[in-house]
Amino acid sequence: MSRLRRMSPRRSYDQYCSAARALDVVGDRWTLLIVRELLAGPRRYTDLHADLPGVSTDVLASRLKDMERDGLSTRRRLSPPGAAYVYELTARGRELLPVLQALGGWGQAELGERRPTDAVRAHWFALPLLRALEGEGLVEVRLEEGDFHVYAGAVDGPVYGDGPAPAEPDVRLVLDTGTCTALARGELSVADAVRDGRITVTGDGTLAKALRDV
């Protein structure tokens, strides 16, 4: 019996409604946050577990199997010398980006002050920054918590990535966590942050020039 056939059957609301059907697939705890992580491109299981603090190994493994079964992600083995398995989104899984962006926009009002128990990763600011940016290009972002990069306007491939940009970026943004948090909460626009000197913009790309001209 194949690994996918051994999975438990998917639970359903048994309602003939597209919202209910969608929640049948992505409504379980952790599923959409796994999608958030996989929007960065292929990820190893250990990397996913490290960037999803609070998830148990059993639950993460179960959700990944469910996502494979439902056509949201696939698992493949890297070529040597890596020879590790990675998980990545399918085209169907990538279609959840606007869903996550809409959910994140709605959730801005829920952020409030960071709680002592709240974990944070630099790349968790990638999707809020993408919502705030206008234009297309590779953007490198430098924060105290670490660097990440985003592909503004991307339609294929990764939406963002951890660490410095893999190639010369169109624009580099340097800002502090307070500014990034204000952007994530919807309290500040990128244009206003640049005008106020809260974001330093460098680079020669079209997006860099547009940001400097705001």
Contacts in CASP RR format, 6 or more apart in sequence:
PFRMAT RR
TARGET T0000
AUTHOR 0000-0000-0000
METHOD contacts of the structure
MODEL  1
MSRLRRMSPRRSYDQYCSAARALDVVGDRWTLLIVRELLAGPRRYTDLHA
DLPGVSTDVLASRLKDMERDGLSTRRRLSPPGAAYVYELTARGRELLPVL
QALGGWGQAELGERRPTDAVRAHWFALPLLRALEGEGLVEVRLEEGDFHV
YAGAVDGPVYGDGPAPAEPDVRLVLDTGTCTALARGELSVADAVRDGRIT
VTGDGTLAKALRDV
3 65 0 8 1.000
4 65 0 8 1.000
4 68 0 8 1.000
4 69 0 8 1.000
7 65 0 8 1.000
7 66 0 8 1.000
7 69 0 8 1.000
10 24 0 8 1.000
10 25 0 8 1.000
10 66 0 8 1.000
10 69 0 8 1.000
10 70 0 8 1.000
11 24 0 8 1.000
12 24 0 8 1.000
13 20 0 8 1.000
13 23 0 8 1.000
13 24 0 8 1.000
15 21 0 8 1.000
25 31 0 8 1.000
25 70 0 8 1.000
25 72 0 8 1.000
26 32 0 8 1.000
26 35 0 8 1.000
26 72 0 8 1.000
26 96 0 8 1.000
26 99 0 8 1.000
28 63 0 8 1.000
28 66 0 8 1.000
29 59 0 8 1.000
30 52 0 8 1.000
30 55 0 8 1.000
30 59 0 8 1.000
30 60 0 8 1.000
30 63 0 8 1.000
31 63 0 8 1.000
31 66 0 8 1.000
31 67 0 8 1.000
32 96 0 8 1.000
32 99 0 8 1.000
32 100 0 8 1.000
32 103 0 8 1.000
33 52 0 8 1.000
34 48 0 8 1.000
34 52 0 8 1.000
34 60 0 8 1.000
34 63 0 8 1.000
34 64 0 8 1.000
34 67 0 8 1.000
34 73 0 8 1.000
35 67 0 8 1.000
35 72 0 8 1.000
35 89 0 8 1.000
35 93 0 8 1.000
35 96 0 8 1.000
35 100 0 8 1.000
36 100 0 8 1.000
36 124 0 8 1.000
36 127 0 8 1.000
37 43 0 8 1.000
37 47 0 8 1.000
37 48 0 8 1.000
37 51 0 8 1.000
37 52 0 8 1.000
38 48 0 8 1.000
38 73 0 8 1.000
38 87 0 8 1.000
38 88 0 8 1.000
38 89 0 8 1.000
39 89 0 8 1.000
39 94 0 8 1.000
39 97 0 8 1.000
39 100 0 8 1.000
39 127 0 8 1.000
39 158 0 8 1.000
39 159 0 8 1.000
39 160 0 8 1.000
40 123 0 8 1.000
40 126 0 8 1.000
40 158 0 8 1.000
40 159 0 8 1.000
40 160 0 8 1.000
40 161 0 8 1.000
40 162 0 8 1.000
41 88 0 8 1.000
41 89 0 8 1.000
41 157 0 8 1.000
41 158 0 8 1.000
41 161 0 8 1.000
42 76 0 8 1.000
42 86 0 8 1.000
42 87 0 8 1.000
42 88 0 8 1.000
43 86 0 8 1.000
43 87 0 8 1.000
43 88 0 8 1.000
44 84 0 8 1.000
44 85 0 8 1.000
44 86 0 8 1.000
44 87 0 8 1.000
45 60 0 8 1.000
45 61 0 8 1.000
45 64 0 8 1.000
45 85 0 8 1.000
45 87 0 8 1.000
48 60 0 8 1.000
48 64 0 8 1.000
48 87 0 8 1.000
49 55 0 8 1.000
49 57 0 8 1.000
49 60 0 8 1.000
51 121 0 8 1.000
51 123 0 8 1.000
52 60 0 8 1.000
53 119 0 8 1.000
54 119 0 8 1.000
64 73 0 8 1.000
64 75 0 8 1.000
64 87 0 8 1.000
67 73 0 8 1.000
67 87 0 8 1.000
68 74 0 8 1.000
68 75 0 8 1.000
71 90 0 8 1.000
71 92 0 8 1.000
71 93 0 8 1.000
72 89 0 8 1.000
72 90 0 8 1.000
72 92 0 8 1.000
72 93 0 8 1.000
72 96 0 8 1.000
73 87 0 8 1.000
73 88 0 8 1.000
73 89 0 8 1.000
73 90 0 8 1.000
73 93 0 8 1.000
74 87 0 8 1.000
74 88 0 8 1.000
74 90 0 8 1.000
75 85 0 8 1.000
75 86 0 8 1.000
75 87 0 8 1.000
76 85 0 8 1.000
76 86 0 8 1.000
76 88 0 8 1.000
77 83 0 8 1.000
77 84 0 8 1.000
77 85 0 8 1.000
77 86 0 8 1.000
78 84 0 8 1.000
78 85 0 8 1.000
78 86 0 8 1.000
89 96 0 8 1.000
94 157 0 8 1.000
97 159 0 8 1.000
100 127 0 8 1.000
101 127 0 8 1.000
101 130 0 8 1.000
101 131 0 8 1.000
104 127 0 8 1.000
104 128 0 8 1.000
104 131 0 8 1.000
105 128 0 8 1.000
105 131 0 8 1.000
105 186 0 8 1.000
108 128 0 8 1.000
108 184 0 8 1.000
108 185 0 8 1.000
108 186 0 8 1.000
109 185 0 8 1.000
111 181 0 8 1.000
111 184 0 8 1.000
111 185 0 8 1.000
112 185 0 8 1.000
114 120 0 8 1.000
114 181 0 8 1.000
120 145 0 8 1.000
121 145 0 8 1.000
121 162 0 8 1.000
122 141 0 8 1.000
122 143 0 8 1.000
122 145 0 8 1.000
122 146 0 8 1.000
122 147 0 8 1.000
122 148 0 8 1.000
122 162 0 8 1.000
122 163 0 8 1.000
123 148 0 8 1.000
123 160 0 8 1.000
123 161 0 8 1.000
123 162 0 8 1.000
123 163 0 8 1.000
125 141 0 8 1.000
125 143 0 8 1.000
125 148 0 8 1.000
125 180 0 8 1.000
125 183 0 8 1.000
125 184 0 8 1.000
126 141 0 8 1.000
126 148 0 8 1.000
126 150 0 8 1.000
126 159 0 8 1.000
126 160 0 8 1.000
126 161 0 8 1.000
127 159 0 8 1.000
127 160 0 8 1.000
128 180 0 8 1.000
128 183 0 8 1.000
128 184 0 8 1.000
128 186 0 8 1.000
129 139 0 8 1.000
129 141 0 8 1.000
129 150 0 8 1.000
129 180 0 8 1.000
129 183 0 8 1.000
129 184 0 8 1.000
129 190 0 8 1.000
130 150 0 8 1.000
130 152 0 8 1.000
130 153 0 8 1.000
130 159 0 8 1.000
130 160 0 8 1.000
132 183 0 8 1.000
132 186 0 8 1.000
132 189 0 8 1.000
132 190 0 8 1.000
133 139 0 8 1.000
133 150 0 8 1.000
133 152 0 8 1.000
133 190 0 8 1.000
133 207 0 8 1.000
134 190 0 8 1.000
134 210 0 8 1.000
135 152 0 8 1.000
135 153 0 8 1.000
135 206 0 8 1.000
135 207 0 8 1.000
135 210 0 8 1.000
136 152 0 8 1.000
136 153 0 8 1.000
136 154 0 8 1.000
136 206 0 8 1.000
136 207 0 8 1.000
137 151 0 8 1.000
137 152 0 8 1.000
137 153 0 8 1.000
137 169 0 8 1.000
137 170 0 8 1.000
137 171 0 8 1.000
137 205 0 8 1.000
137 206 0 8 1.000
137 207 0 8 1.000
138 149 0 8 1.000
138 150 0 8 1.000
138 151 0 8 1.000
138 152 0 8 1.000
138 165 0 8 1.000
138 167 0 8 1.000
138 168 0 8 1.000
138 169 0 8 1.000
138 170 0 8 1.000
138 171 0 8 1.000
139 149 0 8 1.000
139 150 0 8 1.000
139 151 0 8 1.000
139 152 0 8 1.000
139 165 0 8 1.000
139 169 0 8 1.000
139 170 0 8 1.000
139 171 0 8 1.000
139 172 0 8 1.000
139 173 0 8 1.000
139 207 0 8 1.000
140 147 0 8 1.000
140 149 0 8 1.000
140 164 0 8 1.000
140 165 0 8 1.000
140 169 0 8 1.000
140 171 0 8 1.000
140 172 0 8 1.000
140 173 0 8 1.000
141 147 0 8 1.000
141 148 0 8 1.000
141 149 0 8 1.000
141 150 0 8 1.000
141 172 0 8 1.000
141 173 0 8 1.000
141 174 0 8 1.000
141 175 0 8 1.000
141 180 0 8 1.000
142 172 0 8 1.000
142 173 0 8 1.000
142 174 0 8 1.000
142 175 0 8 1.000
143 175 0 8 1.000
143 176 0 8 1.000
143 177 0 8 1.000
143 180 0 8 1.000
144 176 0 8 1.000
144 177 0 8 1.000
145 177 0 8 1.000
146 163 0 8 1.000
147 162 0 8 1.000
147 163 0 8 1.000
147 164 0 8 1.000
148 160 0 8 1.000
148 161 0 8 1.000
148 162 0 8 1.000
148 163 0 8 1.000
149 160 0 8 1.000
149 161 0 8 1.000
149 163 0 8 1.000
149 164 0 8 1.000
149 165 0 8 1.000
149 166 0 8 1.000
149 169 0 8 1.000
150 159 0 8 1.000
150 160 0 8 1.000
150 161 0 8 1.000
151 157 0 8 1.000
151 158 0 8 1.000
151 159 0 8 1.000
151 160 0 8 1.000
152 207 0 8 1.000
169 203 0 8 1.000
170 203 0 8 1.000
170 205 0 8 1.000
170 206 0 8 1.000
170 207 0 8 1.000
170 208 0 8 1.000
171 201 0 8 1.000
171 202 0 8 1.000
171 203 0 8 1.000
171 205 0 8 1.000
171 207 0 8 1.000
171 208 0 8 1.000
171 211 0 8 1.000
172 201 0 8 1.000
172 202 0 8 1.000
172 203 0 8 1.000
172 208 0 8 1.000
173 199 0 8 1.000
173 200 0 8 1.000
173 201 0 8 1.000
173 211 0 8 1.000
174 199 0 8 1.000
174 200 0 8 1.000
174 202 0 8 1.000
175 193 0 8 1.000
175 198 0 8 1.000
175 199 0 8 1.000
175 200 0 8 1.000
176 198 0 8 1.000
179 188 0 8 1.000
179 193 0 8 1.000
179 198 0 8 1.000
179 199 0 8 1.000
182 188 0 8 1.000
182 193 0 8 1.000
183 189 0 8 1.000
183 190 0 8 1.000
183 193 0 8 1.000
188 198 0 8 1.000
190 199 0 8 1.000
190 211 0 8 1.000
190 214 0 8 1.000
191 211 0 8 1.000
191 214 0 8 1.000
193 199 0 8 1.000
194 201 0 8 1.000
194 211 0 8 1.000
194 212 0 8 1.000
194 214 0 8 1.000
195 214 0 8 1.000
199 211 0 8 1.000
201 208 0 8 1.000
201 211 0 8 1.000
201 212 0 8 1.000
202 208 0 8 1.000
END
